[in-house]
Amino acid sequence: MTKRRTTPIIRHNAETGKSKRPDHPDFWDTLECKKNKLTGIRRNVMVMQWEFWILGNCERTVSFAEVQRDKNALTKVHVELFCLEPPEGTFLR
C-alpha cells in the first residue's frame, strides 16, 4: 500500500513567451545601443569584450583576454578616448 502525500504539490503557472529581459545596456543589442545613443562601457559576454560607446557609436572594443594580459587596458582606452590625464603613479604611456 502506498502512503498518501500530505504536502501539496506546488505548481508554478509558467507561461512560455512571457519572460522579459532586463532593460539594461548589457542586455541591449547593437541596434538598441545605437537607437538609445548609449554613452558608456558595455560588457558584451556574447563576444567576450568590453565596448566603449559614445553617443550611440561603438568607438573601441577591448577583449576580455586583453584585460587579463594588461590590467591597465581599460584605463588606457579611457585616457585615449576622453583625452584624460593618466592617474598619477600609473605607467600608461
PyMOL commands that place a pseudoatom at each C-alpha (Angstrom):
pseudoatom trace, name=CA, resn=MET, resi=1, chain=A, elem=C, hetatm=0, pos=[0.000, 0.000, 0.000]
pseudoatom trace, name=CA, resn=THR, resi=2, chain=A, elem=C, hetatm=0, pos=[1.353, 3.444, -0.892]
pseudoatom trace, name=CA, resn=LYS, resi=3, chain=A, elem=C, hetatm=0, pos=[1.445, 6.256, 1.575]
pseudoatom trace, name=CA, resn=ARG, resi=4, chain=A, elem=C, hetatm=0, pos=[-0.752, 9.212, 0.740]
pseudoatom trace, name=CA, resn=ARG, resi=5, chain=A, elem=C, hetatm=0, pos=[1.021, 12.563, 0.185]
pseudoatom trace, name=CA, resn=THR, resi=6, chain=A, elem=C, hetatm=0, pos=[0.244, 15.067, 2.918]
pseudoatom trace, name=CA, resn=THR, resi=7, chain=A, elem=C, hetatm=0, pos=[2.042, 18.079, 1.478]
pseudoatom trace, name=CA, resn=PRO, resi=8, chain=A, elem=C, hetatm=0, pos=[0.560, 19.719, -1.591]
pseudoatom trace, name=CA, resn=ILE, resi=9, chain=A, elem=C, hetatm=0, pos=[2.422, 19.748, -4.887]
pseudoatom trace, name=CA, resn=ILE, resi=10, chain=A, elem=C, hetatm=0, pos=[3.196, 23.328, -5.826]
pseudoatom trace, name=CA, resn=ARG, resi=11, chain=A, elem=C, hetatm=0, pos=[2.767, 24.036, -9.499]
pseudoatom trace, name=CA, resn=HIS, resi=12, chain=A, elem=C, hetatm=0, pos=[4.008, 27.267, -10.986]
pseudoatom trace, name=CA, resn=ASN, resi=13, chain=A, elem=C, hetatm=0, pos=[1.954, 28.889, -13.675]
pseudoatom trace, name=CA, resn=ALA, resi=14, chain=A, elem=C, hetatm=0, pos=[4.839, 29.344, -16.094]
pseudoatom trace, name=CA, resn=GLU, resi=15, chain=A, elem=C, hetatm=0, pos=[3.637, 30.584, -19.448]
pseudoatom trace, name=CA, resn=THR, resi=16, chain=A, elem=C, hetatm=0, pos=[6.167, 30.454, -22.243]
pseudoatom trace, name=CA, resn=GLY, resi=17, chain=A, elem=C, hetatm=0, pos=[6.965, 33.641, -24.067]
pseudoatom trace, name=CA, resn=LYS, resi=18, chain=A, elem=C, hetatm=0, pos=[6.125, 35.846, -21.082]
pseudoatom trace, name=CA, resn=SER, resi=19, chain=A, elem=C, hetatm=0, pos=[9.668, 36.403, -19.801]
pseudoatom trace, name=CA, resn=LYS, resi=20, chain=A, elem=C, hetatm=0, pos=[11.138, 39.856, -20.232]
pseudoatom trace, name=CA, resn=ARG, resi=21, chain=A, elem=C, hetatm=0, pos=[14.832, 40.603, -20.444]
pseudoatom trace, name=CA, resn=PRO, resi=22, chain=A, elem=C, hetatm=0, pos=[16.229, 43.438, -18.326]
pseudoatom trace, name=CA, resn=ASP, resi=23, chain=A, elem=C, hetatm=0, pos=[16.254, 46.889, -19.890]
pseudoatom trace, name=CA, resn=HIS, resi=24, chain=A, elem=C, hetatm=0, pos=[19.953, 47.470, -19.307]
pseudoatom trace, name=CA, resn=PRO, resi=25, chain=A, elem=C, hetatm=0, pos=[22.730, 48.246, -21.834]
pseudoatom trace, name=CA, resn=ASP, resi=26, chain=A, elem=C, hetatm=0, pos=[24.474, 44.930, -21.095]
pseudoatom trace, name=CA, resn=PHE, resi=27, chain=A, elem=C, hetatm=0, pos=[21.375, 43.195, -22.485]
pseudoatom trace, name=CA, resn=TRP, resi=28, chain=A, elem=C, hetatm=0, pos=[20.747, 45.510, -25.445]
pseudoatom trace, name=CA, resn=ASP, resi=29, chain=A, elem=C, hetatm=0, pos=[21.735, 44.500, -28.945]
pseudoatom trace, name=CA, resn=THR, resi=30, chain=A, elem=C, hetatm=0, pos=[23.849, 46.787, -31.112]
pseudoatom trace, name=CA, resn=LEU, resi=31, chain=A, elem=C, hetatm=0, pos=[20.832, 48.418, -32.757]
pseudoatom trace, name=CA, resn=GLU, resi=32, chain=A, elem=C, hetatm=0, pos=[19.334, 49.276, -29.358]
pseudoatom trace, name=CA, resn=CYS, resi=33, chain=A, elem=C, hetatm=0, pos=[22.645, 50.825, -28.259]
pseudoatom trace, name=CA, resn=LYS, resi=34, chain=A, elem=C, hetatm=0, pos=[22.661, 52.997, -31.378]
pseudoatom trace, name=CA, resn=LYS, resi=35, chain=A, elem=C, hetatm=0, pos=[18.962, 53.910, -31.051]
pseudoatom trace, name=CA, resn=ASN, resi=36, chain=A, elem=C, hetatm=0, pos=[19.309, 54.835, -27.373]
pseudoatom trace, name=CA, resn=LYS, resi=37, chain=A, elem=C, hetatm=0, pos=[22.543, 56.752, -28.064]
pseudoatom trace, name=CA, resn=LEU, resi=38, chain=A, elem=C, hetatm=0, pos=[24.412, 54.797, -25.422]
pseudoatom trace, name=CA, resn=THR, resi=39, chain=A, elem=C, hetatm=0, pos=[27.385, 56.539, -23.871]
pseudoatom trace, name=CA, resn=GLY, resi=40, chain=A, elem=C, hetatm=0, pos=[29.417, 54.341, -21.580]
pseudoatom trace, name=CA, resn=ILE, resi=41, chain=A, elem=C, hetatm=0, pos=[31.062, 50.980, -21.293]
pseudoatom trace, name=CA, resn=ARG, resi=42, chain=A, elem=C, hetatm=0, pos=[29.153, 47.823, -22.114]
pseudoatom trace, name=CA, resn=ARG, resi=43, chain=A, elem=C, hetatm=0, pos=[30.260, 44.325, -21.195]
pseudoatom trace, name=CA, resn=ASN, resi=44, chain=A, elem=C, hetatm=0, pos=[29.387, 42.070, -24.116]
pseudoatom trace, name=CA, resn=VAL, resi=45, chain=A, elem=C, hetatm=0, pos=[29.692, 38.479, -22.911]
pseudoatom trace, name=CA, resn=MET, resi=46, chain=A, elem=C, hetatm=0, pos=[28.473, 37.095, -26.247]
pseudoatom trace, name=CA, resn=VAL, resi=47, chain=A, elem=C, hetatm=0, pos=[31.742, 38.100, -27.915]
pseudoatom trace, name=CA, resn=MET, resi=48, chain=A, elem=C, hetatm=0, pos=[33.811, 38.343, -24.697]
pseudoatom trace, name=CA, resn=GLN, resi=49, chain=A, elem=C, hetatm=0, pos=[34.740, 42.008, -24.918]
pseudoatom trace, name=CA, resn=TRP, resi=50, chain=A, elem=C, hetatm=0, pos=[34.231, 45.437, -23.389]
pseudoatom trace, name=CA, resn=GLU, resi=51, chain=A, elem=C, hetatm=0, pos=[32.712, 48.039, -25.708]
pseudoatom trace, name=CA, resn=PHE, resi=52, chain=A, elem=C, hetatm=0, pos=[33.224, 51.793, -25.367]
pseudoatom trace, name=CA, resn=TRP, resi=53, chain=A, elem=C, hetatm=0, pos=[30.171, 53.652, -26.679]
pseudoatom trace, name=CA, resn=ILE, resi=54, chain=A, elem=C, hetatm=0, pos=[29.894, 57.406, -27.274]
pseudoatom trace, name=CA, resn=LEU, resi=55, chain=A, elem=C, hetatm=0, pos=[26.505, 58.796, -28.330]
pseudoatom trace, name=CA, resn=GLY, resi=56, chain=A, elem=C, hetatm=0, pos=[25.428, 55.553, -29.974]
pseudoatom trace, name=CA, resn=ASN, resi=57, chain=A, elem=C, hetatm=0, pos=[28.710, 54.736, -31.705]
pseudoatom trace, name=CA, resn=CYS, resi=58, chain=A, elem=C, hetatm=0, pos=[30.945, 51.879, -30.597]
pseudoatom trace, name=CA, resn=GLU, resi=59, chain=A, elem=C, hetatm=0, pos=[34.286, 53.677, -30.612]
pseudoatom trace, name=CA, resn=ARG, resi=60, chain=A, elem=C, hetatm=0, pos=[36.512, 50.898, -29.282]
pseudoatom trace, name=CA, resn=THR, resi=61, chain=A, elem=C, hetatm=0, pos=[36.424, 47.291, -28.119]
pseudoatom trace, name=CA, resn=VAL, resi=62, chain=A, elem=C, hetatm=0, pos=[38.786, 45.544, -25.718]
pseudoatom trace, name=CA, resn=SER, resi=63, chain=A, elem=C, hetatm=0, pos=[38.727, 41.768, -25.399]
pseudoatom trace, name=CA, resn=PHE, resi=64, chain=A, elem=C, hetatm=0, pos=[38.443, 40.086, -22.018]
pseudoatom trace, name=CA, resn=ALA, resi=65, chain=A, elem=C, hetatm=0, pos=[41.730, 38.296, -22.834]
pseudoatom trace, name=CA, resn=GLU, resi=66, chain=A, elem=C, hetatm=0, pos=[43.489, 41.630, -23.380]
pseudoatom trace, name=CA, resn=VAL, resi=67, chain=A, elem=C, hetatm=0, pos=[42.285, 42.858, -19.975]
pseudoatom trace, name=CA, resn=GLN, resi=68, chain=A, elem=C, hetatm=0, pos=[43.680, 39.677, -18.414]
pseudoatom trace, name=CA, resn=ARG, resi=69, chain=A, elem=C, hetatm=0, pos=[47.078, 40.334, -20.062]
pseudoatom trace, name=CA, resn=ASP, resi=70, chain=A, elem=C, hetatm=0, pos=[47.168, 44.060, -19.239]
pseudoatom trace, name=CA, resn=LYS, resi=71, chain=A, elem=C, hetatm=0, pos=[45.362, 45.218, -16.099]
pseudoatom trace, name=CA, resn=ASN, resi=72, chain=A, elem=C, hetatm=0, pos=[45.531, 48.843, -17.370]
pseudoatom trace, name=CA, resn=ALA, resi=73, chain=A, elem=C, hetatm=0, pos=[43.934, 48.106, -20.763]
pseudoatom trace, name=CA, resn=LEU, resi=74, chain=A, elem=C, hetatm=0, pos=[40.568, 49.670, -19.914]
pseudoatom trace, name=CA, resn=THR, resi=75, chain=A, elem=C, hetatm=0, pos=[42.184, 52.698, -18.270]
pseudoatom trace, name=CA, resn=LYS, resi=76, chain=A, elem=C, hetatm=0, pos=[44.345, 53.245, -21.371]
pseudoatom trace, name=CA, resn=VAL, resi=77, chain=A, elem=C, hetatm=0, pos=[41.255, 53.328, -23.583]
pseudoatom trace, name=CA, resn=HIS, resi=78, chain=A, elem=C, hetatm=0, pos=[39.536, 55.794, -21.207]
pseudoatom trace, name=CA, resn=VAL, resi=79, chain=A, elem=C, hetatm=0, pos=[42.579, 58.075, -21.306]
pseudoatom trace, name=CA, resn=GLU, resi=80, chain=A, elem=C, hetatm=0, pos=[42.774, 57.931, -25.089]
pseudoatom trace, name=CA, resn=LEU, resi=81, chain=A, elem=C, hetatm=0, pos=[39.071, 58.282, -25.930]
pseudoatom trace, name=CA, resn=PHE, resi=82, chain=A, elem=C, hetatm=0, pos=[38.269, 61.023, -23.451]
pseudoatom trace, name=CA, resn=CYS, resi=83, chain=A, elem=C, hetatm=0, pos=[41.622, 62.863, -23.634]
pseudoatom trace, name=CA, resn=LEU, resi=84, chain=A, elem=C, hetatm=0, pos=[42.192, 62.379, -19.917]
pseudoatom trace, name=CA, resn=GLU, resi=85, chain=A, elem=C, hetatm=0, pos=[45.375, 62.655, -17.948]
pseudoatom trace, name=CA, resn=PRO, resi=86, chain=A, elem=C, hetatm=0, pos=[46.524, 59.238, -16.722]
pseudoatom trace, name=CA, resn=PRO, resi=87, chain=A, elem=C, hetatm=0, pos=[46.197, 58.704, -12.968]
pseudoatom trace, name=CA, resn=GLU, resi=88, chain=A, elem=C, hetatm=0, pos=[49.339, 59.548, -11.032]
pseudoatom trace, name=CA, resn=GLY, resi=89, chain=A, elem=C, hetatm=0, pos=[51.561, 56.606, -10.285]
pseudoatom trace, name=CA, resn=THR, resi=90, chain=A, elem=C, hetatm=0, pos=[50.490, 54.606, -13.339]
pseudoatom trace, name=CA, resn=PHE, resi=91, chain=A, elem=C, hetatm=0, pos=[52.667, 53.737, -16.282]
pseudoatom trace, name=CA, resn=LEU, resi=92, chain=A, elem=C, hetatm=0, pos=[50.160, 54.130, -19.089]
pseudoatom trace, name=CA, resn=ARG, resi=93, chain=A, elem=C, hetatm=0, pos=[52.340, 55.815, -21.653]
for i in range(1, 93): cmd.bond("trace and resi %d" % i, "trace and resi %d" % (i + 1))
show_as sticks, trace
zoom trace
